[in-house]
Protein backbone atom coordinates (compact mmCIF):
# COMPACT_ATOMS: atom_id res chain seq x y z
CA UNK A 1 0.00 0.00 0.00
CA UNK A 2 1.34 3.41 -0.98
CA UNK A 3 1.89 5.86 1.92
CA UNK A 4 -0.52 8.79 2.07
CA UNK A 5 0.62 12.30 1.20
CA UNK A 6 0.59 13.15 4.90
CA UNK A 7 2.76 10.13 5.73
CA UNK A 8 5.17 11.06 2.93
CA UNK A 9 5.38 14.65 4.23
CA UNK A 10 5.98 13.41 7.78
CA UNK A 11 8.79 11.13 6.55
CA UNK A 12 10.41 14.03 4.66
CA UNK A 13 10.12 16.27 7.72
CA UNK A 14 11.70 13.61 9.98
CA UNK A 15 14.54 13.27 7.48
CA UNK A 16 15.05 17.03 7.57
CA UNK A 17 13.90 17.52 3.98
CA UNK A 18 11.34 20.32 3.81
CA UNK A 19 8.32 20.85 5.98
CA UNK A 20 4.82 19.49 6.20
CA UNK A 21 2.53 21.27 3.73
CA UNK A 22 -0.19 23.43 5.19
CA UNK A 23 -3.83 22.84 4.27
CA UNK A 24 -4.90 26.37 3.30
CA UNK A 25 -8.20 25.28 1.81
CA UNK A 26 -10.48 22.28 1.89
CA UNK A 27 -11.90 20.59 -1.21
CA UNK A 28 -14.57 23.29 -1.50
CA UNK A 29 -12.05 26.14 -1.50
CA UNK A 30 -12.91 27.28 2.02
CA UNK A 31 -10.11 28.75 4.13
CA UNK A 32 -9.87 27.72 7.79
CA UNK A 33 -10.66 30.49 10.26
CA UNK A 34 -9.32 30.66 13.81
CA UNK A 35 -12.16 31.12 16.30
CA UNK A 36 -12.21 31.57 20.06
CA UNK A 37 -13.58 28.06 20.55
CA UNK A 38 -12.21 24.54 20.27
CA UNK A 39 -13.35 21.36 18.60
CA UNK A 40 -14.85 18.99 21.17
CA UNK A 41 -13.24 16.04 19.37
CA UNK A 42 -9.62 17.12 18.71
CA UNK A 43 -9.35 20.54 20.50
CA UNK A 44 -8.35 22.31 17.25
CA UNK A 45 -9.20 26.03 17.08
CA UNK A 46 -9.60 26.50 13.32
CA UNK A 47 -12.87 25.91 11.52
CA UNK A 48 -14.34 25.97 8.04
CA UNK A 49 -17.21 28.43 7.80
CA UNK A 50 -19.65 28.05 4.90
CA UNK A 51 -19.36 30.95 2.48
CA UNK A 52 -22.35 30.17 0.27
CA UNK A 53 -25.24 27.70 -0.01
CA UNK A 54 -23.12 25.09 -1.80
CA UNK A 55 -20.97 24.77 1.36
CA UNK A 56 -23.96 23.79 3.50
CA UNK A 57 -24.82 25.36 6.86
CA UNK A 58 -22.39 23.60 9.18
CA UNK A 59 -19.27 25.03 10.79
CA UNK A 60 -16.77 22.16 10.76
CA UNK A 61 -13.38 21.59 12.36
CA UNK A 62 -10.52 22.24 9.93
CA UNK A 63 -8.55 19.39 11.47
CA UNK A 64 -10.95 16.45 11.96
CA UNK A 65 -13.99 17.83 10.03
CA UNK A 66 -16.33 17.27 12.99
CA UNK A 67 -19.48 19.41 12.88
CA UNK A 68 -19.17 22.14 15.52
CA UNK A 69 -22.37 24.12 15.03
CA UNK A 70 -24.68 25.65 12.44
CA UNK A 71 -23.66 28.95 10.87
CA UNK A 72 -26.92 30.60 11.97
CA UNK A 73 -26.20 29.75 15.62
CA UNK A 74 -22.63 31.05 15.37
CA UNK A 75 -23.84 34.26 13.73
CA UNK A 76 -26.42 34.84 16.50
CA UNK A 77 -23.80 34.40 19.22
CA UNK A 78 -21.32 36.72 17.47
CA UNK A 79 -23.99 39.41 17.05
CA UNK A 80 -24.93 39.11 20.72
CA UNK A 81 -21.28 39.33 21.85
CA UNK A 82 -20.72 42.33 19.60
CA UNK A 83 -23.73 44.13 21.09
CA UNK A 84 -22.53 43.38 24.65
CA UNK A 85 -19.05 44.81 23.99
CA UNK A 86 -20.51 48.02 22.54
CA UNK A 87 -22.63 48.78 25.64
CA UNK A 88 -21.24 51.52 27.87
CA UNK A 89 -20.07 50.39 31.30
CA UNK A 90 -22.55 51.21 34.08
N, C-alpha and C positions, 0 to 999 in steps of 0.2 A: 504494500500500500504506500502510495506517495505521501510524503509529509505535507501538511497543510502550509499555506503561505505564512501563517502565524508561527508554526513550528520552524519553518525555514528561517524566518526573521530572528527568532529567538536563538537559533543555532549560530547565525552570523554574528549576533550581538555578543554571545558568549565567547566566540572566537576573536572578538575585537574588530570585526569587519562591519562597519556601519552601525546603524541604529534601527530600532524597530519602527516601522512606518506608522504614522499617525492615521487615524480614521477620521478625516475631516468631514465626511458626509456619509450618509447611509445610502442604500440602493435607490432611495427616492430623491436624493439630492438635498436632504435636510442636513443642516449643520447642528452639531450638538451645542446646547446652551447650558452654561453653569447656573444652577439655581440654588437658593438657600434652603435646600432640602436634600435628603438622601434617599436612595433606593432602599426599600425594605428588604430586598433580596441580597444585593451585593455591596450596599453602602456607597455606591458611586454618586457623584454630585452633578453629573452632566446628563441632560435629557434631550430627546428629540421632541420638538413642538411642531404640531401640524401647521403648515403654512397655507394650505388650501384644502378644499373638499376631497381631493384625490388622496390626501395623506391621512384621512380618517379624522377622528375626534380625540384620540388617545394621546396622552403625553407618556412617552416610553423612555426607559433607561437607555442611555447611549452605550452602556457596557453590556448588560445582559438582556436588553430589550423587554424587560418586564413592564407591564402597564402600571403606571404610577397613579394617574388620575385622568379625568376628562378635561379637555381644554376649557370648557365653559366653567367648570369648578375652579380651575386655576385662575382664570380671568376674574371671577367674582372675588376671590381671596385677594388678588393683587389690587383690585380697585378699592376694596375695603381697607387694606393696609395703606394705600396711598392717601385715602381720605383721612385716616387716623393720624398720619404724619403731618398733614397740612393743618390740622386743628391747632389753634393757639393754646399754649399751656395756661391752665387756670390757676 
